[in-house]
């Protein structure tokens, strides 16, 4: 199986993603190179496309929350018990 480059739609737009066959586990490793941290895997190409779309959305949302926290708009509290 060869590496594939496909466009994947998300709620934040469409992103070009690279899907590479995973030799050890089977399935496909997926990466959206234009979105830092958007990396995933799926047992087949259909699942890998779904998983990378979720990874893109999660990476974008994490960046938004981090910026809002830095600006003091939101405050992240820890639920750790000492």
Secondary structure, 3 states (H helix, E strand, C coil): CCCEEEEEEECCEEEEEEEEECCCCCCEEEECCCCCCCEEEECCHHHHHHHHHHHHHHHHHHHHHHHHHHCCCCCCCCCCCC
